[in-house]
Amino acid sequence: MPAIVSRYRSHTCGQLRSSDQGQRVRLSGWVHSYRDHGGLVFIDLRDREGLTQIVFDPDTCGQAVHDEARKLRSEWVISIEGAVGPRGQGLVNPRLATGEIEVHASQLEILSQSPTPPFLPDFEVADADAPKEERRLQYRFLDLRRAEMQQTLRVRHQVTRIMREYLGALGFWEIETPFLTKSTPEGARDFIVPSRLQAGSFYALPQSPQLFKQLLMVGGCDKYMQIVRCFRDEDPRADRQAEFTQLDVEMSFIDRQDIIGHMEGLLVQIWKEVLGIEISTPIPHMDYDQAMNLYGSDRPDLRFGMQLHDITELAHTTDFGVFKNAPMVKCIVVPDGAKMTRAQTDALALWSKEYGAKGLAVTKVSGEGFDTGIAKFINPIAGQIIEMTGAKNGDLLCFAADKPKIVHRVLGELRLKMARDLQLKPSSQFAFVWVVNFPAFEYDEQEKRYSSTHHPFTAPLDEDLKKLDGRDQETIESIRSKAYDIVCNGSEIGGGSIRIHRMDTQQKVFSLLGIDDAAQKLKFGFLLDALQFGAPPHGGIAFGLDRMVMILRNIGNIRDVIAFPKTQSGADIMCGAPSPIDDRQLKEANIRSIMPVIKPPAASE
């Protein structure tokens, strides 16, 4: 990094090396640590680039400066001037890039002081004595000073720079799309914004730029990209925020393989520059049906085994009612799982109910048969199950018996839980896979109608287009789409599809989803208008920037890769948002707030 020459510094706090000995330098930053050894005062000075040890020796800086240095405390902001020298013999710090040198200060300027902060930014989140997350978010400006957080933001910047450079070299234009747009409630819940100028009307914040990027393709822009903020009014979780960032991409006159090829090149570039790791290409493809059948998930983690084994036919030959009467019975083999205690395996049955199961049947492999759990019910078919699954002595078998959707959900989550709980060693650091050929539609039991598996603008496979005219359940649910997700280590980091570019096909899809002509015109009239005026074949993809950085940095909580995230309840406790607004603002926005009635406390309370 070139020297930064300004009133406050000639170098950063991570820049000086032994080759700089003898130079006079000026550094500025935060007091990271303070040590007063009587005659000498030592300061570790910190900025985003690192730490430099500063020495205040009264023989060098004079008594007045030395006295000032003795007043310094953690997180004060100072600027110093001095000469670079070697550390004393045996005092080199190999953990610091600047560990061979120190700066002997001759001048000190205190730029700002700090009271004792609620915590010091010298911890890692995994530390036992680390402040609680709520505390860190309340004082996020302090939390951001941590080296771990600074490195995460550095990687995030690096990833976005690579995205722009890579796609720019391929001819993509970065084009902004609106944040205030029309609500199209066909997916997650929208955030809505009242219009002051048009009373009673509302904008919606975009869940993604989906329709706008399709309109850009109709407009002849050919290759579009944008690193964009998106908004979905849904409950946050460990890998999801209501406000998030994605790389958005769209291309014209392409097919699925064109997009996949470009995006694989981008992933190769990111992993190589950020981590120095070469991703093998082409990345393998897996059909959605195969992913569900073998891994119970459309985002399979391929670093671990424990594939699902379908034993439905065999299970139906038993007298065990749980198996005999179930539409589907599958199991996974947990290697060395027999070491789990009875209490631990019983807890799995309770855990499975969180995913809709009635329970979870288990048994341990002992010799050539089963022991404990449901062994007595299925020992007659023990040999056949062991042969089908490849289970070995000391393994644990876990069974789910229910509707296919529940069986896959439970066992898909269980294999991930077992990999975590038993600390199974992954077969590789990063396992990528493209999941393709998703079903186009799924039945919504609550709404009693079909919904789009991805979104209603996803094109069906060419060979399934004729099925759009069908109305029976089997035909509709057999329609596959030109959708594709890129999965890494069991996390979906990107998803996209080839879009519908013909108005008649789009109208058929809308009709199948229960959106009649009037609703089509009201909600999507502008899109249908665009499609009738000559739309090219087009498609695209969106990468979740936050999730990608989580994987690159091996971080398990999305809030730790976002500078200013929301809490689990969607609150910004640093700023105090969301918050009520005053009557004047409400009146200007032409809205009225209906607050819930709060029951007054009883006298005894």
C-alpha positions, 0 to 999 in steps of 0.5 A: 500500500502506498504511503498516505501523506496527510496532516495526520499520517504518513503511513498506516498502523499496519504498514511499517517494516524493518526496512523503514528503520530510521524514517521519521513517520506520523501515525494516527489511530486509536489507543488499543492498549496502554502499558506504563513501565514507569520510565517508558510508556508503550502504546499499541496504536490501531487503525484498520490496517493493523497495530504499531507499537509506540514508545514514549521515552522522556529522553526522546520526546521530552518530559511534557510529552511523556507526561501527556502519554501517561494520561492516555487510555483505551480508545482515545484517538491520537496522532504521533510523530517519531522515528522507526527503530528496531525492537529490543532483542527477544522482543519481536512479536511474530503475530504482528506484521509490524512486530519487528519495529516500534516507533519512538515518539517525539510528538503527541497530539490527542485528537479526541478522548473516550470514556471507558467504553462498554467493551473493548474491540479486542475480542472474538465472537467465539470468546466465552467472555465476549459481550452479548450480541445485543450489546454489540449491536447497540454499540455497533460503532465499537464492534466495527473496530474489531480486527475480525469485523474489519477483515470481514468488511474488507473481504466484502469490499473485495468481493464487490470489486471483483464482481464489478471488474469481472462482469464489466470486462464481459460487457455488463452495464451496471444500471440502477433500478427503482427502490420505490416501486409497485407492490406485486404480492406474489412471494414474500411480504412487501415493505410498503411506503405511503405516498404523500403526493397521492393520498391513499396510495403506497409504494413497495420496496423491491424484494428484488429488481426482477421485473425491472431487469427483465424490462431492461432486456426488452429495452435492448440493454443485453447485459445488466448487473447491479449490486443492489439492496433488496427488502423482504418483510419476513422474519430474520434468521441466522442466514437471512435479513429483511434488508439484504444485498445481492448481485443481480445479473440478466442477459439476453439471447442466452440459454441456461448454460451461458449464464452458468458458464459466466457465473462459474468464472466469477466464482473461480475469480472470487475464491482465487483472489480472496482465499487463494483456492482454485475451484474445479470447473465445470461445477457438477449439476444435480436434478432437483428430484435427485437432491431431494431423494438423496439429501432431503434438500434442494440445497444439499451439503455434499461435504458429508455422506449420510444419504437418504435410503428409501426402504418404503417397500421393505418397511411395508412388509413388516407388522410395525404399524408406523412403517406399514401405514406410512406413504414413505419410509426413509433412513440415514446411517449416522457413522459411529452414532451408536455412541450416542446416549439414550437421552440424546437419541430420545431428544432427536424424536422431540427435535424432529417435531419442529419439522412436522414429524410425529417422531423419529425412530432409531436403532443401533447396529450391533453385529449383524442386527439391531439393538435398542430403539425399534429393533424388536419391530424390524429385526426380521428385516435387519439383514436387508436394511443393513445390506441396502444402507451399508450400515456397519457395527456401531452406526446409528440408523434414524428412520422417518415415516410420513408424507414425502415432504415431511420425510425429506425435511426431517432427514435433510435437517437431521443429517446436517445436525448430526454432522454438526453435533458429532463434528464429522470431518468434511470431505472438502473445504468447499463443495459446490453444486448446481441444482437444476430442473426444479418443479415449476409449481407447488401446491399451497395448502393454506391458499388452496392454489398453486404458487411458483416454486421460484417466481411466476416469470420462470420459464418451463422446460421446452418439453413441458410447455404443452402441460401448461394447458393441463389442469389435473394435479399430476400434470401441473406438478410434473412441469419442470422449470428452467431454474437453477440454484448454485449451492455451496456447503449446503447454503444457496448462494445464488439462484436464477432462471431463464425467463418467460419471454412470450406474452401468451406463455406468461398469461398461461402461467398467471392463469394456472396460478389463479391470477385472472385477466383483471388481476394480471392487468392490475398487477403485471400490466406493464410487464405484459405490455413489454412482452408483446412488443418484442422481448428477446430470450433472456435469463439471469441470476442473483447471488446473495452477497451476505451469504457468500461473505459468510462462507468465505469468512466461515461465519455462521451469523449473517449479522456479522457480515453486515455493517449495520444489521437488524436484530432477530426481531428486525430492530436496529437497537443502535438507532432505535428503529423502527419507531413511532412518528409524530402526528404531523408526519402521519398527516403529511403522509395521509395515513392514520396509526391504529395502535393496539389497545393496552390493558391498564395494569390491575391495582395489585400490579 
